[in-house]
Amino acid sequence: MKVIYGLRGIKGFRHAVVALGIFDGIHLGHCRILKEAVKKAKAIKGKTIVITFWPHPQRERSIYSLEHRLRLLRQMGIDICIVIKFTQVFKRISPENFIKDILIKKISPEYLYVGENFHFGRAAKGDCRLLRKLSRKYNFKIKTFKLLKINQRPISSSYIRLLITQGNLRLAARLLLRPVSILGTVIKGYSWGRSLGFPTANINPHHEVLPPEGIYAVRVIFNKRRLKGVCYIGGRPTFRRKGKKTIEVYIFNFNQNIYGKYLEIQFIKKIRDEKKFPALNTLVEQIKNDIKTAQEILARH
């Protein structure tokens, strides 16, 4: 997949099938749009182009960071992703000018695919009704997709974000079509895990939504390798006063220097809440039990 940052130098594409949206989460509803776009592009021997925005227009903490999102789009067979920086200047563009000056002049879509709740342009006044009107004026075909629902509730990124923060990983994973996960960079920590005999990778999660504090059985994706481990999210209350939330993962049977590398942490199941221990030896015993529990969970998963 080719990634284009910004619109400079873009002069249109032949037989472009464009999927337009933030696609935060690339959830069940998003996947339906993207799969249909890929299918149509293949049928007309064109290109599937995703137009997305960063940072999040509503300034939400994302389900997936931009890098994480791009990885998933690549896996879905998207040909080109155009990333538009959502600036104060960009947000003041009128809906009509967005279509005329960006979508038509720069991209030249033959087909445009959007969710029925998609809004765009200044004050988010652009909607599907306007897109249908302008599609006749500028000669492109538009296909809109109805919101999918579960338990009478629309499947949306905001709902999934809520499920993750509440710890409902099972339902969130069902709506995402994959385990809840974060993509982060391995950074230097205080090496407390190493001092206890369990060297951990400390993760900077790229502004992604986190599950609640606690211990989790996880799968770890590193350089296309699927590894297993146990992840801790919390403030290390045994070592000091509860402070800044940290993320550490102990990867089973793994011993590499991975500072600065990307890790994807997939949360399979929560083992327990975090807890302050009276002594380090009791903490070590609990970690051993957590590892055993995680291995049993991951063996069944």
C-alpha positions in Angstrom: 0.0 0.0 0.0 1.3 3.5 -0.9 0.8 6.1 1.8 0.6 9.8 0.7 0.8 12.4 3.4 -1.0 15.6 2.3 -2.4 16.6 -1.1 0.6 18.3 -2.8 1.3 16.9 -6.2 -1.8 14.7 -6.5 -3.5 15.1 -9.8 -6.2 12.5 -9.9 -6.4 8.7 -10.4 -7.9 6.5 -13.1 -10.9 4.4 -12.0 -10.5 5.5 -8.4 -12.8 3.9 -5.8 -12.6 6.2 -2.7 -13.5 5.2 0.8 -13.7 8.5 2.9 -13.7 8.6 6.6 -11.6 8.6 9.8 -11.9 4.8 10.1 -10.7 4.9 13.8 -10.9 1.3 14.9 -11.6 -0.2 11.4 -14.5 -2.0 13.1 -17.2 -4.2 11.7 -19.0 -1.3 9.9 -15.7 0.2 8.5 -14.6 -3.3 7.3 -17.8 -3.6 5.3 -17.2 -0.3 3.5 -13.5 -1.1 2.8 -14.1 -4.6 1.6 -16.8 -3.4 -0.8 -14.4 -0.7 -2.1 -11.7 -3.2 -2.7 -14.1 -5.5 -4.5 -15.4 -2.7 -6.7 -11.9 -1.5 -7.6 -10.9 -5.0 -8.7 -14.0 -5.3 -10.8 -13.3 -2.1 -12.7 -9.5 -2.6 -12.7 -9.0 0.5 -10.7 -7.4 1.5 -7.4 -8.9 1.5 -3.9 -8.1 4.8 -2.2 -8.7 5.5 1.4 -8.8 9.2 2.5 -8.4 9.6 6.2 -7.5 12.3 8.7 -5.0 12.8 11.5 -5.1 13.9 14.2 -8.6 12.9 15.2 -11.1 15.7 14.2 -12.9 15.4 17.5 -9.6 15.2 19.4 -10.6 11.8 20.8 -8.0 9.4 22.1 -7.9 6.9 19.2 -8.7 3.2 19.2 -5.8 3.0 16.8 -3.0 5.4 16.1 -2.3 6.5 12.5 0.6 3.9 12.2 -1.6 1.2 13.6 -4.5 2.1 11.3 -2.2 2.1 8.2 -1.0 -1.4 9.1 -4.6 -2.7 9.2 -5.5 -0.9 6.0 -2.5 -2.5 4.3 -3.7 -5.9 5.4 -7.1 -5.3 3.9 -5.7 -4.8 0.4 -6.1 -1.0 0.1 -3.9 0.3 -2.7 -3.4 3.9 -1.6 -4.0 5.8 1.6 -4.1 9.6 1.6 -3.6 11.1 5.0 -4.9 14.6 5.4 -3.6 16.6 8.3 -6.6 17.9 10.2 -5.5 21.5 11.0 -7.4 24.6 12.0 -7.2 25.8 8.4 -8.5 22.6 7.0 -11.4 22.4 9.4 -12.7 25.8 8.1 -13.0 24.5 4.5 -16.7 24.5 3.4 -18.3 21.1 2.5 -18.7 22.2 -1.1 -15.1 23.4 -1.5 -13.9 20.1 0.1 -15.6 18.2 -2.6 -14.7 20.5 -5.5 -11.1 21.5 -4.6 -9.9 18.3 -2.9 -12.1 15.3 -3.9 -12.7 16.2 -7.5 -9.6 18.2 -8.5 -7.1 16.1 -6.6 -8.6 12.6 -6.5 -11.2 12.4 -9.3 -13.2 9.5 -7.9 -15.3 7.2 -10.1 -17.0 5.8 -7.0 -17.2 7.2 -3.5 -18.0 5.0 -0.5 -19.0 6.4 2.9 -21.0 5.5 6.0 -24.4 7.2 6.2 -23.4 9.1 9.4 -20.3 10.6 7.8 -20.0 14.5 8.1 -17.4 16.7 6.7 -16.4 20.4 6.1 -16.8 23.4 8.2 -18.8 22.8 11.3 -19.4 19.2 10.0 -22.2 20.5 7.9 -21.5 18.2 4.9 -23.5 15.0 4.9 -24.6 12.2 2.5 -27.5 14.3 1.2 -25.0 16.9 0.0 -22.7 14.2 -1.4 -25.6 12.8 -3.5 -26.4 16.2 -4.8 -22.7 17.0 -5.7 -22.2 13.5 -7.2 -24.7 14.4 -10.0 -22.9 17.7 -10.5 -19.4 16.3 -10.7 -20.2 12.9 -12.2 -19.2 10.4 -9.6 -21.2 7.5 -8.2 -21.8 7.3 -4.5 -22.6 4.4 -2.3 -23.6 4.9 1.4 -23.7 2.3 4.0 -26.2 2.1 6.8 -25.0 1.9 10.4 -24.8 -1.7 11.7 -26.3 -2.3 15.2 -25.7 -4.7 18.0 -28.3 -5.0 20.8 -30.2 -2.1 19.2 -27.1 0.1 19.6 -25.1 1.5 16.6 -21.7 0.1 16.1 -19.4 3.1 16.3 -15.8 4.0 17.3 -17.1 5.9 20.3 -19.1 2.9 21.5 -16.0 0.6 21.1 -13.9 3.2 22.8 -16.3 3.1 25.8 -16.2 -0.7 25.9 -12.4 -0.8 26.0 -12.2 1.7 28.8 -14.8 -0.2 30.7 -12.9 -3.5 30.3 -15.5 -5.2 28.1 -12.8 -6.6 25.8 -14.9 -9.5 24.6 -17.6 -7.4 23.0 -15.1 -4.8 21.8 -13.1 -7.6 20.0 -16.3 -8.9 18.5 -17.0 -5.5 17.0 -13.4 -4.9 15.9 -13.2 -8.4 14.3 -9.9 -8.8 16.2 -8.6 -8.7 19.7 -8.4 -5.3 21.4 -4.8 -4.1 20.9 -2.4 -1.2 21.1 0.6 -0.4 19.0 3.5 1.2 20.9 7.2 1.9 20.9 9.5 0.1 23.4 11.0 2.8 25.6 13.4 2.7 28.6 11.9 2.2 32.0 13.1 1.8 35.6 14.1 -1.9 35.1 12.1 -3.0 38.1 10.8 -6.0 36.3 14.4 -7.1 35.4 15.4 -6.6 39.0 12.7 -9.1 40.0 13.7 -11.6 37.4 11.1 -10.7 34.8 12.6 -8.3 32.2 9.7 -6.3 30.7 9.4 -4.1 27.6 7.9 -0.7 28.6 5.5 0.6 26.0 4.6 4.1 24.8 1.1 3.5 23.3 0.9 6.2 20.6 -2.2 8.0 22.0 -4.3 4.9 21.9 -7.2 3.9 24.2 -6.2 1.6 27.0 -8.1 -1.1 28.9 -8.4 -0.6 32.6 -5.5 -1.1 35.0 -4.6 -4.7 35.7 -2.8 -7.8 34.5 -3.6 -9.4 31.1 -2.7 -12.5 29.1 -1.6 -11.0 25.7 -0.3 -11.9 22.3 2.6 -9.8 21.1 3.3 -9.1 17.4 6.9 -8.2 16.7 8.3 -8.2 13.1 5.5 -10.5 12.0 6.3 -12.9 14.8 3.4 -14.0 17.1 4.7 -14.2 20.7 2.9 -14.7 24.0 3.2 -12.8 27.2 1.7 -11.1 30.2 1.0 -7.3 30.3 0.7 -4.9 33.2 -1.1 -1.6 33.0 -1.0 0.5 36.1 0.9 2.9 38.4 3.2 0.4 40.2 1.7 0.9 43.7 4.1 -1.6 45.3 7.1 0.5 44.3 5.8 4.0 45.0 2.7 6.1 45.2 0.3 5.6 42.5 1.3 7.9 39.7 1.6 7.9 35.9 0.1 4.9 34.3 2.7 2.6 32.7 2.4 -0.4 30.3 4.9 -3.2 30.6 4.9 -6.6 28.9 6.8 -9.7 29.8 7.3 -11.8 26.7 7.7 -15.5 27.2 11.0 -17.2 26.0 12.2 -13.9 24.5 15.5 -12.1 25.0 16.3 -9.4 22.5 17.2 -5.7 22.7 14.1 -4.1 21.2 14.3 -0.5 22.3 12.8 1.9 19.8 10.9 -1.0 18.0 7.2 -1.3 17.5 5.2 -3.9 19.4 1.5 -4.7 19.0 0.0 -5.9 22.2 -3.3 -7.9 21.8 -5.3 -8.2 25.0 -6.7 -11.7 25.1 -8.1 -11.8 28.7 -7.8 -10.0 31.9 -6.2 -12.1 34.7 -6.7 -9.8 37.7 -6.8 -6.2 39.0 -3.6 -4.5 40.0 -2.7 -4.7 43.7 -0.2 -3.3 46.2 1.9 -6.0 47.8 3.4 -5.8 51.3 6.8 -7.1 50.2 8.7 -7.8 47.0 8.8 -11.6 47.6 5.0 -11.8 47.6 4.9 -9.7 44.4 7.4 -12.2 42.8 5.2 -15.1 43.7 2.1 -13.4 42.3 4.0 -12.7 39.0 4.8 -16.4 38.7 1.2 -17.3 39.2 0.1 -14.6 36.7 2.5 -16.1 34.1 1.2 -19.6 34.7 -2.4 -18.4 34.4 -1.6 -16.4 31.2 0.1 -19.5 29.6 -3.0 -21.6 30.4 -5.3 -18.9 28.8 -3.1 -18.5 25.7 -2.8 -22.3 25.2 -6.6 -22.5 25.0 -7.1 -19.4 22.9 
